[in-house]
Amino acid sequence: MPEPVSHSQPRWHYSPAATWMNDPNGLIWDAGSWHLFYQSNPEADTWGNMSWGHATSPDLLTWTEHPIALPHNETEEFYSGSCVVDVNNTSGLGSTDWPALIALYTSHYGPSSPRYGTQAQSLAYSLDGGSHWELYAGNPVLDRASANFRDPKVFWHSGSDSWVMVAVEAEHQQVVLYRSPNLLDWTYLSTFRPSHAVDGAWECPDLFPLEVEGTQERRWVLLVSINPGGVAGGSGVQYFVGDFDGVTFTPEHHAAGTELRDYDWLDFGRDCYAVVSFANVPDGRRIVIGWMNNWDYANHVPLTGGRSLMTIPRELTLVRDGDRHRLRQRPIRELPPTELRSETLQDGDELHVRGAVIAYRDGVLSLDRRRAGETSFHDRFPSVQWADIPQGPPSVELRILVDTCSIEIFAADGLVTITDLVFF
């Protein structure tokens, strides 16, 4: 492997100064700050010793890195999860005057634990806005005696006046749903069975409502990350649009085909994984962020520092497309519009961006990074990503965000995105 390439710190994307980073965790707005927790190895720049790193931002663009929030210990590692503000003190761990910040995370038990070989959901709480954390004495709060039960995403469901958790039985490609009145005692609701892309582990689910643009209709969106088996190879994120009645999620659409491209994908690039949304957003926007890497080569990416970036935070909306709905993604409005390069490609056009080639032919948009700088560190990295543009118009409008080692393309007003690491 070549020596790591020293790039300047990304301008718009979060990247830790030194330690390894993967999935975003515990995304939440609280008391004027955006909190980004994430999977971190405090001791190396490759995966291992899973703990929760922590960064905060006033604007989702400029980030301050903090000490490790939840450090691994001799009995457990801290796998992915989520955070909520317990404003009504349902858990009894804070107060209504001083609500606790609650983290629900996956305990991955090590050899010194009597639960060795299993994963369960546990709780930590903070009474000072996320600076210091206490582990709940009654952990785990939810245990299925399973080796691959992980990644809890928790939200308040007003229709049932309860907390709802979506998690995964990863190797069975299942999303499992639970309900709790207090974040401590959980009751099984339902299981979303294998559907669409199922050739890898299902991870990092998220379930949330969105209004359909231009209407008062509300639908529910389920995000599911998969690795391997993504549409561009390796890691990827698929989504389902449907209904949630407080017990069961029912998708509105099942693709008739069996090819990966018959399904709905959040991103068609190689480097967008574990995408989840922020909780408690004050203006009601649905803002997501993902890990800009791919498990095919993540441990080998030739970067100094944390070996990883997060994507630009993105705002999601829903649009109607015939008898179904599609997600639209746009960079957060806080990003200065001058940072986004606007281009129109006619059929047959090519655009060269720092060694990468973006092309549009016959209704297909592609990004070729095979000759864009350092590519020899792993044989799966040199690649061409592509996506069909809806209705295959004679031209396509692009908004492109270029940072020190990444390209994010938002095409057709955000109905199609391609996210790639590119080492210029």
Secondary structure, 3 states (H helix, E strand, C coil): CCCCECCCCCCCCCCCCCCEEEEEEEEEEECCEEEEEEEEECCCCCCCCCEEEEEEECCCCCCEEEEEEECCCCCEEEEEEEEEEECCCCCCCCCCCCCEEEEEEEEEECCCCCCCCCEEEEEEEECCCCCCCEECCCCCCEEEEECCEEEEEEEEECCCCEEEEEEEEHHHCEEEEEEECCCCCCEEEEEECCCCCCCCEEEEEEEEEEEECCCCCEEEEEEEEEECCCCCCCCEEEEEEEEECCCCEEECCCCCCCCHHHCCECCCCCCCEEEEECECCCCCCCEEEEEECCCCCHHHCCECCCCCEECCCEEEEEEEECCEEEEEEEECCCCCHHHEEEEEEECCCEEEECCEEEEEECCEEEEECCCCECCCCCCCCCCEEEEECCCCCCEEEEEEEEECCEEEEEECCCCEEEEEECEC
